[in-house]
Amino acid sequence: MKEQKPYWWEGDPEERFWMEAVARPEFGTRLLAPYGRGRDGADMPFHATVDKVRDGDVVLHWVTGAHHKFQGFIGYSIVSGLPFETESVQYEAADPLPGRAALLREFTELPEPFTRADLHDRREQIFALKSSLADTVRAERRTVRKSVLFPFDSRGEGREIRAHQGAYLSKFPSSLFDVLPELAPVRSALGVQGQFSTAAETAGHVTVETRLDRRRAREAGDLGDANVRHAVELRALQQARSHLEADGSHVTDVGASRPYDLLVTPANGGEDRRVIVRGSTERVSAIELSSATVDDIQRGPTDLVLVHGIGCLREGRTIVTDDGDLDVRRGWYPSISSLVPVQYRHDLS
C-alpha cells in the first residue's frame, strides 16, 4: 500500500485557516458535508476536509448563489470542538445523508464585504502563490496537485478568478493574507483561538466529541463556565463510548441529529440500542430530558449511562478532564410520575 503523506499544512501552527464556500442562507453555525458522492463512492476532497478541522481553527465564509447579493467574503467563525459524524446532511428537499460536521462559534461579520470583484486585481499574485505552493507540495510531499486544496481557481483562460468550483471547504494558506490585507481581522482571530481542549483530544482523535447546544448541562455540577460544561460532557461521552465498544459493539455518535447521544449495534446481533449519556463533576442526581427524548424512549430499547465525579482542572486556557465513575442502566425508562416540568412554552397569537 502506498504510504499516505500528510497534508501540506499539518504540523504548521500558522496554517489554521479555512474557506467555506456556502450557497445556503445559513452559515457561521456549523460545517456540514456528506460522505461519498465522488466517483465510485469515494469522498470528495473538499468535503473530507471537514474531518481535518480542530478546535480554534478559523473559517472564512465565502457566500455565493441565489441566497446572497454578491460573491465574496462576508465574515469568519471559530471552530468549536472536534468534527463528528452526523446523519443529517441535507441538500434542499433531498433526504438527509450521513456525513461529517463541526460546530462553529463567534461568527464575526467583516467591516466591509470583500467580493470576487475585489479579487480581480490580485489574481496574478494569487495564482502565483498557488503555483508556488503546488510546486512545494509536489517536491516535498510527492503527492497530487489537488492536495493543495487551494480556495481559488481561474476561469476563461485565466482572465477571471473565482472560488474553486465544487470546493466546499478549502484550505486558506496564511500567506494569502499578505496578498489580501483587507482580511487582516481574520488573521488576528487566530490569537484568541482554543478556548478549551480535553484530555480526550490529546489522547487520540475521537471524532464524536462535539454536540449541538441542545441542552443546558445543569446536571453537570451546575458549572457556570460553558467551556467547562462542554469539556465535562465530552469526557462523559468518551468514557461511555469506550465502555460500550469494549465487547466489540459498533457505536455511532448521533447526538447532533437525534434526541439521544449514541447508537449501539451489538457485536452479537440483536436490535440497535439508543444510549443517553450524562456526566457531572459531582454525583448525577437529576437529569434534564427534552420532550423529544421522552417520546423517543418509547420507540426502542434505551440505555442510560451516567458518569459521576468527573475530574476537571483548568490550566490557563486549557481544561483537562479525568474519567469519573460509570453507572450503566440498561433498559431504562422514566416513569411519567418521576418527570418534573422545568419549562413551559407559550404560543403567542
RODO-2510 file (C-alpha; in nm, 4 decimals, decimal comma):
residues 349
     n   res          X          Y          Z
     1     m     0,0000     0,0000     0,0000
     2     k     0,1307     0,3440    -0,0911
     3     e     0,2211     0,5498     0,2142
     4     q    -0,0267     0,8271     0,2884
     5     k     0,1522     1,1606     0,3107
     6     p     0,0214     1,4251     0,5496
     7     y    -0,1481     1,7306     0,4076
     8     w     0,0941     2,0147     0,3414
     9     w    -0,0336     2,2240     0,6312
    10     e    -0,0272     1,9589     0,9031
    11     g     0,2174     2,0400     1,1801
    12     d     0,2385     2,4115     1,0938
    13     p     0,0817     2,6191     1,3752
    14     e     0,0273     2,9141     1,1376
    15     e    -0,1876     2,7149     0,8959
    16     r    -0,5156     2,7161     1,0890
    17     f    -0,7362     2,8875     0,8296
    18     w    -1,0114     2,7508     0,6028
    19     m    -1,2549     2,8903     0,3471
    20     e    -1,6148     2,7697     0,3337
    21     a    -1,7939     2,8357     0,0043
    22     v    -2,1603     2,8384     0,1015
    23     a    -2,4689     2,8896    -0,1128
    24     r    -2,7287     2,8152     0,1555
    25     p    -2,8675     3,1098     0,3544
    26     e    -2,7408     2,9750     0,6893
    27     f    -2,3712     2,9978     0,7729
    28     g    -2,1451     3,0610     1,0699
    29     t    -2,3015     2,7902     1,2898
    30     r    -2,1540     2,4646     1,1581
    31     l    -1,9592     2,2950     0,8811
    32     l    -2,1503     2,0159     0,7117
    33     a    -2,0502     1,7759     0,4328
    34     p    -2,1631     1,4264     0,3267
    35     y    -1,9620     1,1093     0,2917
    36     g    -1,9072     0,9648    -0,0555
    37     r    -2,0667     1,1436    -0,3555
    38     g    -1,7407     1,1123    -0,5518
    39     r    -1,6527     0,8644    -0,8247
    40     d    -1,7206     0,5053    -0,7148
    41     g    -1,8471     0,6333    -0,3796
    42     a    -1,5189     0,7955    -0,2796
    43     d    -1,5103     1,1026    -0,0585
    44     m    -1,4927     1,4383    -0,2307
    45     p    -1,1574     1,6029    -0,1370
    46     f    -1,3197     1,9330    -0,0407
    47     h    -1,5770     1,7500     0,1754
    48     a    -1,3240     1,5314     0,3566
    49     t    -1,1512     1,8476     0,4788
    50     v    -1,4229     1,8870     0,7444
    51     d    -1,2592     1,5922     0,9227
    52     k    -0,9343     1,7918     0,9417
    53     v    -1,0514     2,0991     1,1331
    54     r    -0,9674     2,1350     1,5010
    55     d    -1,0903     2,3470     1,7887
    56     g    -0,9764     2,7074     1,7429
    57     d    -0,9263     2,6923     1,3651
    58     v    -1,0616     2,9960     1,1773
    59     v    -1,3141     2,9587     0,8933
    60     l    -1,3659     3,2383     0,6399
    61     h    -1,7146     3,2347     0,4889
    62     w    -1,7386     3,2935     0,1116
    63     v    -2,1039     3,3338     0,0110
    64     t    -2,2358     3,2593    -0,3352
    65     g    -2,5587     3,1605    -0,5082
    66     a    -2,9124     3,2922    -0,5247
    67     h    -2,9493     3,3417    -0,1494
    68     h    -2,6804     3,6114    -0,1432
    69     k    -2,6454     3,9507    -0,3105
    70     f    -2,2779     3,9075    -0,4019
    71     q    -1,9983     3,6530    -0,4198
    72     g    -1,7266     3,7081    -0,1666
    73     f    -1,6130     3,7014     0,1943
    74     i    -1,8773     3,8123     0,4421
    75     g    -1,7231     3,7104     0,7766
    76     y    -1,5476     3,4410     0,9759
    77     s    -1,6070     3,1974     1,2620
    78     i    -1,4063     2,9836     1,5057
    79     v    -1,4281     2,6024     1,5062
    80     s    -1,5771     2,4784     1,8332
    81     g    -1,4512     2,1357     1,9362
    82     l    -1,3722     1,8412     1,7079
    83     p    -1,5538     1,7110     1,3975
    84     f    -1,8191     1,4441     1,4473
    85     e    -2,0329     1,2043     1,2461
    86     t    -2,3892     1,3018     1,1615
    87     e    -2,6857     1,1525     0,9772
    88     s    -2,8407     1,4885     0,8898
    89     v    -2,6556     1,6331     0,5895
    90     q    -2,9396     1,7660     0,3771
    91     y    -2,9493     1,9446     0,0422
    92     e    -3,2680     2,1368    -0,0346
    93     a    -3,5597     1,8894    -0,0262
    94     a    -3,3458     1,5742    -0,0636
    95     d    -3,3344     1,3064     0,2044
    96     p    -3,0682     1,3529     0,4769
    97     l    -2,7329     1,1851     0,4142
    98     p    -2,4659     1,0535     0,6519
    99     g    -2,1585     1,2713     0,6746
   100     r    -1,9405     1,4818     0,8971
   101     a    -1,9924     1,8119     1,0764
   102     a    -1,8166     2,0579     1,3039
   103     l    -1,9699     2,3320     1,5140
   104     l    -1,8694     2,6960     1,4814
   105     r    -1,8788     2,9809     1,7320
   106     e    -1,8307     3,3581     1,7432
   107     f    -1,9358     3,4481     1,3886
   108     t    -1,7926     3,7919     1,3117
   109     e    -1,9015     3,9952     1,0139
   110     l    -1,6297     4,1771     0,8218
   111     p    -1,6460     4,5598     0,8397
   112     e    -1,6915     4,5552     0,4614
   113     p    -1,7597     4,2517     0,2394
   114     f    -1,4620     4,1531     0,0246
   115     t    -1,6073     4,0452    -0,3091
   116     r    -1,4988     3,8449    -0,6090
   117     a    -1,4601     4,1733    -0,7970
   118     d    -1,2137     4,2906    -0,5301
   119     l    -1,0004     3,9821    -0,6013
   120     h    -0,9674     4,0612    -0,9708
   121     d    -0,6690     4,2977    -0,9479
   122     r    -0,4865     4,0494    -0,7229
   123     r    -0,5412     3,7447    -0,9433
   124     e    -0,1824     3,7241    -1,0739
   125     q    -0,0410     3,7332    -0,7213
   126     i    -0,2956     3,4786    -0,6016
   127     f    -0,2272     3,2343    -0,8834
   128     a     0,1499     3,2793    -0,8413
   129     l     0,1104     3,1840    -0,4745
   130     k    -0,0988     2,8812    -0,5737
   131     s     0,1616     2,7689    -0,8271
   132     s     0,4453     2,8085    -0,5773
   133     l     0,2569     2,6108    -0,3146
   134     a     0,1764     2,3350    -0,5659
   135     d     0,5455     2,3123    -0,6601
   136     t     0,6403     2,2813    -0,2954
   137     v     0,3804     2,0106    -0,2342
   138     r     0,4970     1,8097    -0,5355
   139     a     0,8622     1,8437    -0,4391
   140     e     0,8361     1,7748    -0,0667
   141     r     0,5307     1,5523    -0,0367
   142     r     0,5401     1,3784    -0,3765
   143     t     0,1652     1,3903    -0,3887
   144     v    -0,1039     1,5022    -0,6307
   145     r    -0,1823     1,8627    -0,7090
   146     k    -0,5326     1,8521    -0,5618
   147     s    -0,3853     1,8016    -0,2158
   148     v    -0,3109     2,1747    -0,2134
   149     l    -0,6900     2,2248    -0,1826
   150     f    -0,6485     2,5888    -0,2799
   151     p    -0,9590     2,8100    -0,2469
   152     f    -0,9398     2,9934    -0,5821
   153     d    -0,9356     2,8877    -0,9450
   154     s    -0,9197     3,0572    -1,2839
   155     r    -1,1947     3,0888    -1,5405
   156     g    -1,1877     3,1914    -1,9024
   157     e    -0,8226     3,1088    -1,9788
   158     g    -0,7074     3,2720    -1,6584
   159     r    -0,8708     3,6071    -1,7207
   160     e    -1,1099     3,5714    -1,4255
   161     i    -1,0831     3,4439    -1,0706
   162     r    -1,3469     3,2527    -0,8752
   163     a    -1,3867     3,0248    -0,5792
   164     h    -1,2674     2,6769    -0,6751
   165     q    -1,5623     2,5123    -0,8485
   166     g    -1,7162     2,2355    -0,6395
   167     a    -1,4969     2,3146    -0,3394
   168     y    -1,6931     2,3284    -0,0138
   169     l    -1,4148     2,3627     0,2441
   170     s    -1,0794     2,4769     0,1043
   171     k    -0,7519     2,5288     0,2827
   172     f    -0,6758     2,9016     0,3104
   173     p    -0,2950     2,9439     0,3211
   174     s    -0,1815     3,2031     0,5751
   175     s     0,0378     3,3609     0,3037
   176     l    -0,2815     3,4707     0,1257
   177     f    -0,3300     3,7357     0,3929
   178     d    -0,0218     3,9130     0,2577
   179     v    -0,1975     3,9381    -0,0796
   180     l    -0,5341     4,0240     0,0758
   181     p    -0,4593     4,2653     0,3638
   182     e    -0,8282     4,3592     0,3800
   183     l    -0,8775     4,0281     0,5599
   184     a    -0,6378     4,1186     0,8422
   185     p    -0,9135     4,0935     1,1104
   186     v    -0,9477     3,7241     1,0210
   187     r    -0,5758     3,6612     1,0635
   188     s    -0,5775     3,8199     1,4080
   189     a    -0,8606     3,5871     1,5177
   190     l    -0,6084     3,3051     1,5459
   191     g    -0,4679     3,4735     1,8574
   192     v    -0,7910     3,4101     2,0527
   193     q    -0,8441     3,0503     1,9466
   194     g    -0,8585     2,7349     2,1510
   195     q    -1,0904     2,8207     2,4395
   196     f    -1,0620     2,4643     2,5700
   197     s    -0,9188     2,1241     2,4966
   198     t    -0,9870     1,7989     2,6747
   199     a    -0,7711     1,5071     2,7724
   200     a    -0,9746     1,3076     2,5198
   201     e    -0,8455     1,5260     2,2378
   202     t    -0,4824     1,4846     2,3349
   203     a    -0,5235     1,1112     2,3934
   204     g    -0,6451     1,0472     2,0364
   205     h    -0,8601     1,1827     1,7580
   206     v    -1,2077     1,0935     1,8801
   207     t    -1,4404     1,2197     1,6091
   208     v    -1,7585     1,2311     1,8151
   209     e    -1,6714     1,4909     2,0729
   210     t    -1,8854     1,7823     1,9661
   211     r    -2,2529     1,8319     2,0470
   212     l    -2,5169     2,0741     1,9369
   213     d    -2,6106     2,3033     2,2220
   214     r    -2,9404     2,1206     2,2548
   215     r    -2,9488     2,1032     2,6283
   216     r    -2,8115     2,3059     2,9158
   217     a    -2,5815     2,0924     3,1290
   218     r    -2,7414     2,1943     3,4536
   219     e    -2,6831     1,8437     3,5866
   220     a    -2,3060     1,8740     3,5224
   221     g    -2,2355     2,0084     3,8702
   222     d    -2,4127     2,3369     3,7912
   223     l    -2,0954     2,4644     3,6269
   224     g    -2,1228     2,8276     3,5295
   225     d    -1,8452     2,8187     3,2680
   226     a    -1,9862     2,6948     2,9368
   227     n    -1,6455     2,5667     2,8266
   228     v    -1,6069     2,3628     3,1455
   229     r    -1,9568     2,2188     3,0993
   230     h    -1,8662     2,1282     2,7444
   231     a    -1,5416     1,9594     2,8481
   232     v    -1,7208     1,7562     3,1164
   233     e    -1,9861     1,6469     2,8672
   234     l    -1,7236     1,5378     2,6153
   235     r    -1,5373     1,3352     2,8791
   236     a    -1,8599     1,1566     2,9722
   237     l    -1,9259     1,0732     2,6068
   238     q    -1,5752     0,9424     2,5524
   239     q    -1,5862     0,7239     2,8632
   240     a    -1,9316     0,5904     2,7775
   241     r    -1,8295     0,5077     2,4229
   242     s    -1,5129     0,3273     2,5327
   243     h    -1,7185     0,1142     2,7718
   244     l    -1,9808     0,0288     2,5109
   245     e    -1,7215    -0,0645     2,2476
   246     a    -1,5303    -0,2968     2,4825
   247     d    -1,7295    -0,6062     2,3740
   248     g    -1,6874    -0,5301     2,0023
   249     s    -2,0153    -0,3457     1,9560
   250     h    -2,0260    -0,0684     1,6971
   251     v    -2,1042     0,2734     1,8469
   252     t    -2,2117     0,5763     1,6433
   253     d    -2,2424     0,9293     1,7742
   254     v    -2,5802     1,0662     1,6652
   255     g    -2,6189     1,3453     1,9195
   256     a    -2,6186     1,6203     1,6580
   257     s    -2,9314     1,4897     1,4876
   258     r    -3,1177     1,2633     1,7337
   259     p    -3,2775     1,3081     2,0787
   260     y    -3,0238     1,0634     2,2264
   261     d    -2,6435     1,0565     2,2165
   262     l    -2,5124     0,7200     2,0956
   263     l    -2,6491     0,4350     1,8836
   264     v    -2,5097     0,0902     1,9648
   265     t    -2,5157    -0,2015     1,7214
   266     p    -2,4450    -0,5079     1,9398
   267     a    -2,1498    -0,7269     1,8418
   268     n    -2,3578    -1,0433     1,8798
   269     g    -2,6517    -0,9148     1,6773
   270     g    -2,9856    -0,8025     1,8060
   271     e    -3,1698    -0,4751     1,7968
   272     d    -2,9802    -0,1460     1,7977
   273     r    -2,9903     0,0345     2,1310
   274     r    -3,0239     0,4047     2,1961
   275     v    -2,7987     0,5473     2,4677
   276     i    -2,8417     0,8694     2,6633
   277     v    -2,5230     0,9948     2,8308
   278     r    -2,4925     1,2425     3,1158
   279     g    -2,1873     1,3409     3,3191
   280     s    -2,1057     1,5620     3,6148
   281     t    -1,8183     1,6721     3,8356
   282     e    -2,0436     1,5700     4,1248
   283     r    -2,2852     1,2796     4,1632
   284     v    -2,5593     1,2913     3,8994
   285     s    -2,8800     1,3118     4,0978
   286     a    -3,1118     1,4507     3,8300
   287     i    -3,1030     1,4953     3,4542
   288     e    -3,2930     1,7073     3,2048
   289     l    -3,4780     1,5428     2,9156
   290     s    -3,6391     1,7158     2,6207
   291     s    -3,9918     1,6185     2,5225
   292     a    -3,8456     1,4688     2,2037
   293     t    -3,6177     1,2458     2,4128
   294     v    -3,9036     1,1243     2,6304
   295     d    -4,1101     1,0453     2,3194
   296     d    -3,8190     0,8652     2,1549
   297     i    -3,7536     0,6382     2,4546
   298     q    -4,0852     0,4684     2,3796
   299     r    -3,9750     0,3710     2,0260
   300     g    -3,6938     0,1312     2,1132
   301     p    -3,4629    -0,0062     2,3823
   302     t    -3,2814     0,2782     2,5554
   303     d    -2,9916     0,2729     2,7997
   304     l    -2,8809     0,5497     3,0328
   305     v    -2,5107     0,5974     3,1060
   306     l    -2,4201     0,8282     3,3931
   307     v    -2,0640     0,9356     3,4667
   308     h    -2,0322     1,0650     3,8243
   309     g    -1,7474     1,2717     3,9660
   310     i    -1,5564     1,3634     3,6513
   311     g    -1,2276     1,5316     3,7440
   312     c    -1,1876     1,8757     3,5916
   313     l    -0,8899     2,1101     3,6120
   314     r    -0,8306     2,4374     3,4304
   315     e    -0,4700     2,5046     3,3341
   316     g    -0,4665     2,8540     3,1869
   317     r    -0,6979     2,8373     2,8875
   318     t    -0,6839     2,4589     2,8762
   319     i    -0,9359     2,2395     3,0546
   320     v    -0,8177     1,8888     3,1417
   321     t    -1,0666     1,6222     3,2486
   322     d    -1,0319     1,2770     3,4056
   323     d    -1,2632     0,9760     3,3980
   324     g    -1,5427     0,9527     3,6506
   325     d    -1,7437     0,6596     3,7891
   326     l    -1,9635     0,4791     3,5349
   327     d    -2,3249     0,3961     3,6160
   328     v    -2,4880     0,1996     3,3298
   329     r    -2,8636     0,1428     3,3403
   330     r    -2,9869    -0,0871     3,0629
   331     g    -3,3477    -0,0864     2,9544
   332     w    -3,4019     0,2449     3,1275
   333     y    -3,7394     0,4149     3,1130
   334     p    -3,8505     0,7085     3,3305
   335     s    -4,1985     0,6816     3,4742
   336     i    -4,4312     0,9701     3,3978
   337     s    -4,4710     1,0404     3,7692
   338     s    -4,0940     1,0926     3,8008
   339     l    -4,0840     1,3695     3,5376
   340     v    -4,0983     1,7245     3,6732
   341     p    -4,1762     2,0147     3,4358
   342     v    -3,8958     2,2742     3,4426
   343     q    -4,0017     2,4871     3,1477
   344     y    -4,3206     2,5783     2,9609
   345     r    -4,3838     2,7052     2,6087
   346     h    -4,6489     2,9657     2,5335
   347     d    -4,7522     3,0296     2,1716
   348     l    -4,8342     3,3939     2,1099
   349     s    -5,1404     3,4621     1,8985
***
